[in-house]
Amino acid sequence: MADDTSNTPILDDILDRLDISDDARKVLVRAQRRLEVSVPVRRDDGTLSVYPGWRVQYNDVLGPTKGGIRFHPGVNLEEVTELARWMTIKCALLNLPFGGAKGGVKVDPKELSPKELERLSRSFIREITDIIGSDRDIPAPDVNTSPRVMGWMVDEYANITRRQVP
């Protein structure tokens, strides 16, 4: 997986076919924002586990960024960055008024109890609340983030911001 400072051959080919300007290419080489967080979770046995997490807002020139949040043991910053870049390109190709984003927590959710999974979901949202919102960055489900997980995230965001944002 390429880091965010260079284009992949596939991306270069797509940009060539789309006749993208040199200025646009320069913008698409690097993510606008990459947030790395530590996600603490109190386990059912009372111990504390801390998982690495990320939210990448690749480009918001077309509007608020949007993209999924994944919980997976193999997720990392490079993967999240590349997926956010592709979401940016997909939204642009479809003329959607959104930029691209992606988030993730490096965790195996199958090793968590339902209560631990809820605490993880809420903890991650607490860590990224300052950069998300309907007018800035709209999280969505992805790998291992079910409607129930997203419901916990929406609820935690509402508790923090003191407003309901569907």
PyMOL commands that set and color helices and strands:
alter all, ss='L'
color gray80, all
select helices_A, chain A and resi 9-18+22-28+77-93+109-111+114-131+147-161
alter helices_A, ss='H'
color red, helices_A
select strands_A, chain A and resi 33-42+48-59+65-72+99-106+137-141
alter strands_A, ss='S'
color yellow, strands_A
deselect
rebuild
show_as cartoon
